[in-house]
């Protein structure tokens, strides 16, 4: 791991959120400081505020000894959070012409089978994490493969980069290729060993990861529930209601359950620290149950559009009180960029006649993501004591965006332009625990 830097002073335009702005864009939910400062010690935020106020609050020695980063003219936000992403699928990102179940058979499963070779997992983990950082993403909830060493390789690479990450071995004992199939017993044994090795080590936490209900027997789903309850602060991730064919299949496989969410609930797989990708085809009862149990959803708009899965009903889900984050889903999605994901989220919401405001979109990408993953005690904003992960964005990196930016009529208008016209080229720098781990030299 990289050593923590000495005290740091960072200057630039700051934006962070204290709460969900809600449908009415409550201005008390965020702080936007045109000439702002972060004072960082031991990898944590100690002061956040206007530049001159932060300077005045610091002893002379602290000011003079701190490393200084001058990002004036650029926007500084907490590091992006990607709440649902498959790192083994990078090699099939952008593959043509399938919907979910065909996608799994023709692209996903063959790609994941190659991870039987640990060197593939090691190489892919390193590339994936370096690219996340280059896109400004500092925390993610990550799917590996069924191979235990795919988790080891990922966590080793994440620990070497000081990243706060979630991951856990995929559980899958039916309806998949034989070379990707485990058993209920091996799921228990492998997961318990991985939990002992990695959960709570450095900035890493373990997620129990049944792929989705159709690829686990009832015996394995029972094991997954027992794993989730077996240690404090474990997390859980899976998929829910992504595709209409999938829903019909779940109904056939679990005829005794009321609906798809009820399958997971029956085995103890919902509640705080659990998050499900997609959640497109949900009825009102399922939405209410998600909210009441504190089960979060990952909104994967790029993937849902690319695979033709349907439109995530952000308006209805947020009105019900479900905790929601944004996610790239890669490789079903076509980019690791949170900016591109925000643009797709706006388009999906706009198509349902409930436009997603820029304030709420930026909240979802930062504090909303941290809350959905139950990591907001560590990350998500710049309140004192939080870990100093942040991204620096430069709107001048793309000529069309720079031109549009000059004509923006308000802060909200600039933020909207950045999320609609921006991409990874706008990431000027990424800092992890204060350290600058990526600097765009373009």
N, C-alpha and C positions, 0 to 999 in steps of 0.2 A: 504494500500500500504506500501511496505517496504520503510524506509527512505533512502535518497541518502547517499552514503558513503562519508567519508572524501576524501581528495585528494589521488590518487592512482598512483603507479608506477608499470607497468607491463613489464616484460622482457621475450623475446622469439623471435622466428623467425616470422617476420611479412610478410603477403601478403595481399595487397588490390589493388583495381583497380581505376583508374582515368577516364577510358573510355573503350569502347568496343575494344578489341584487333583486331577485324575483322578477315577476312579470312587469313591474312598474319601474324598474331601474332605480331602486332606492340608493340615493347618492351617499348615504351613511355606510353602505356596504363596501366601499372602496376608498383607497387613498391614492390620489394622483398628485405627484409633486414634480413640477417642471424642472427645478434645480434641486435635486435631492441627493442625499448621502446615505450610505450604509457604512457603519463601523463594525468590523468583524474581528472577533478574537476567538482563537481556538476552534475555528471552523463554524462558529455560531454568530448569529446576528446579536449585537449588543445595543446598537442605536440605529434608528431609521427615522429620517425626517428631512426638513429643509437643510440644505448645505450649511448655512451659517449657524443654524440652531444646533446641529450635530457638532460642528467645530467648537462652538461655545461651551458645550457640555463636556468636552474632553480635556483632561489634563494636558499641559504643554508637551510632556514627554510622550504621551500616547499619540498625539498628533504628529510629532516630529519623527517618531520611530516607525510609524505605520507605512506599509507599502501602499502606494497610491495608484489607482486606476482611474483615468480620466475618460469617461464615456459620454461627455457632454454632446448633445445633439442626437443621442441614441436612447432607446427605451429599454429599461431594465425591469424584468419581471422574475418572480420565482420560476425555477426550472419547470418545464412542462412535464405533465404526468400522462402516460399512455396506459390506460387501464386494462387493455386486452390486446396482446400481440403474440404471434407465434414466431419465435426466432428461427426454427428450422425451415420455414416457408419462404425465406428470402430468395431462395433459388428458383421458386416458381412464381414470384410476384410478377404480375402483368401477363400471365398465361391466358390464352384465348378461350372464351366461349363455353363456360360451364356454369351450372347452378350448383348449389351447395353439395348435394349428395354425389353428383357426378364429379365435382371438384375434388372431393375427398378421395374418390376412387382413382381418378386419372392423374392428379397432381400431388395432393398432400401426402397420401400414404407412400407412394414411391420416394418422394423427397425425404420423408421421415425414416424410411427403411435404411437409407444411406448412413444414418447416425449410429448404426451398429458398429461402425468404425469410430472409435473415440476421437481420432485425429480430425474427423469431419466436424464433430461437435466442438472441438477446441478452436478450430479455424473459424467456424461460423460464429461462435460466441464472441470472439475477439472482433470480428468484422461488424457484427450486429451492434455491439455496444459502442464501438467507435462511431458508427453511423448515427446511432441514437444521439450521442453527445453532439455530433456535428449538426443535428437537427434541433438542438436545444432541449432535448428530453433527458431528464436526470433521474426519473423514477418510472418504473413500468411494472405491470403484472404480466409475467411472461410464461408462455407455454413452451416446454421443451418437447421431448418425445417420450415414449414408453421406456427408453433405456435409462437406467439410473445414472450412468456416466454422463448423460446429456445435462443432467442437473448439476453434477459435480463440475463439469467443464464451464457451465454458465456461471455458477457461483464463484468459481475461482477467478474467472475473468472480471466479474463484477467487483469482487473484493479487491483485486489489484487496482481497480479504478476508483475505489472508495465510494461506490454508488449505493444508494438505497434502492433495493430491488426485491421483488417477490417472484418466486418460481417454485415449481413442484412437479415431480414425475407424473406424466400422463398415465391414468389408469384406464385399461381398455382390454376386456377379456372376451369380446364377441363382436361379430359383424365387422371384422377388420381382417387384413391379411394375417396369416399365421405368424409371419416374421415380425409382427408388431403387437402380438397378443401376449398379455401376462395372465395371471390368475388372481383370484381373490387373496390367496395366501401370499403370493409373491408381491402383490400390491401392498399388503400389510408389512411384510418383512423389509422390502426395499424402502418403503416410505418411512418406516420407523428408523431405519439406519440413516437415511438422509436427513430426517428431522434432527437426530442426535448430532450429526456432523455440522449442520448449517443453520438451524433455526435460532435466531438471536445472535448469531456471530457477526461482529462488525455491524454493518448496516443492512444485513440480510434477514429476510423472514421467509418461512416456508408456507406454501399454499398447497393444500390438498387439491388434486386436479383430476377428477373424473372427466374424460373428454366431453361426453354428453350422454344422457341417459341411454340412448339406443346401443352404445358400444360397451356398456357395463351390464353384467347380470345383476339380478337382485342381490346375490351374495356379495358381489363386489361393491355395489352401492351401499350395502350395510357396513362393509369394511370402511368405505370412505367416510361415512358418518361417525364411525368409531374413531377413526384417525383424527377427524376434525375436533372431536371432543377430548382427545387424548393428551393434549398439552396446552398450556395457556398461550393465548395470543396467536394461535395458528390461524391462517387465512384459508380461504377456499375459493376456487374459480372453476367455472365451467361455461356451458352454452345453454341458452334458453330461447325457444320459439323464434328461430331464425328464418325458417322456410316452411311453406305450407305442406310440402311432402313430408318433411321431418315431423311436423305436428301429427299428421295422420299415422305415421309410423309409430310414434310414441303411444298413440291411442291403441294401436294394435298390440304393442308389446306390454303395455301396462293397463289392461282393461279395467282393473279395479280402482284406478285412481281418477279423481275428478277432472284433472287437467294436467298439463305438462309441469307446472310449478308444484303441483301436489305430489308428483313423483319424487321430486327432490325433498320436499317437506317431510314426506313419509320416512325418509332415511336420515333425517336430521341434518340436511345439507342447505339450510337457509338460516338467516340470522346475521347479527353483526359480524363483520370481517369476511362476509361472503359476497362475491360479485359475479354476475352472469353477463356474458357477452350477448348483444343483440336485443332480445326482448321485444321483437317487432309485433308479433301476433298474440297479444295478450288481451284478455277480457277485463272488465271492470273489477271483478272479484280478485283476479290475480294481481292487478295493480294495487289494490287495497292491501292485499296480503304482503306484497313486497314492502310497502311503506310501513305497515304495522310491525313487521319483523326486523326492519333495518337491513334488508337485503338490497344490495346496490345493483345497478345496471350500467354496463359499458355501451355507450352510443357509438356505433361503428358505421358512420354514414357512407364513407367511401366504399367500404366493403359491401354494404347492403345495396348500393347502387351498382357496383361492378358485377356482383353475382345475381342481380335481379331479385333480391330477397324480399324487398318491400320497404316501406317507410316507417321508421321509428317515430312513435307518437310522443315527441318530447313534451308538447303542451299538456296532454292528458296525464302523463306520468309525473311531470313536475307539479301539476295542480294537485295530484293525489299525495304528493310528499315523498316520492321515491328519490333516493340519492342516486345521482347520475354523473358519470364522467364521460370524457371523450376517449376514443381509442382508434388506432390505425388498423388493427386486426391482421396486418400483413401476414401471408400473402394474398388473402382475399382483397384487402385494400391495395391501392397502387402507389402508396407513398408512406414513409415514416414521418412526414412533416405534419406537426400539429397545426400549423397555419393552413395547410391544405385541408386537413380534417375539419377545421372550423368553417372553412368555406363550404365544404360539402354539407355540414350540419345546418348551415343557414339555408342552403338550397332545398334540403329535405324538409325543413320546417316551413319554408316559404311555400312549397308545393302543397302543404296542408293548411295554408292560410293562417299560420301563426308564426310570424317572422321571429327568428332568434336574434335578440339585440346583441350588439358588440360587447356590451358590458357583461351580459350573461355568458356569452361565448368564452370570453377571456377568463371569467370565473371558473367555468367548467374545465378549462385547460390547466388551471393551477390549483387553487384551494378546493374547488369542487372535486377534482381528481384525488387530491389528498384525502378529502373526507370520504369519498366513495371507497377508497382502499383502507380506511381506518388508520391512516398514517399522518393525520393532520396535527398530532402532537409533536411531530418532527419537522414536517415540511409544509409548503403550501402558501406561506406568506412571509412577510418580513418582520413579524412581531418578535420582540427580544426573546432570545433563547432558542429560536428555530435554527435548524441547520442551514448554512449559507450556500444553498444551491440556487443559482440564478442564470438567466439567459439574457444576453444583450442583443437587441434587434436594431437593425439599421435600415430605415425605409428608403434610403438613397441607393441601395444595392441593386434595385431593379428600376430602370429608367421610367417605365410607364407608371410605377407606383410613386416614384419621386415626383413626377409631374403632377399626378393626382393629389399627392400629399400637399403640394403648394397651394392648391385650391380648396383644401378642406376647410369647412366652416366651423368646426368644433373639435374638441378632443374625441368625442364619440365618432365623429365622421372620420377622423384620422385612424382610429382603432378599427373601424369597419373597413376602410380602404386597405389597411395592413393585413387584415385577416382574409380579405377577398382576393387581393392581388399579390400577396406575399407568399414566400415559400422558404426553403432552407437557405437560399442565397442571402436572405435577410439576417441570418444568424451571424452576428459579428464576433461573438465570443460566448463560451459556456464556462461557468465556474462551478466547481463541486467542493463543498466545504471550504469555500473561499478560493481554492486554487483555480487558476485559469487552466483548464484542461483542453480547450479548443479555441483557436484564434483563426478567424477567416482572413487569409492573406490575399484573397482575390482582389 
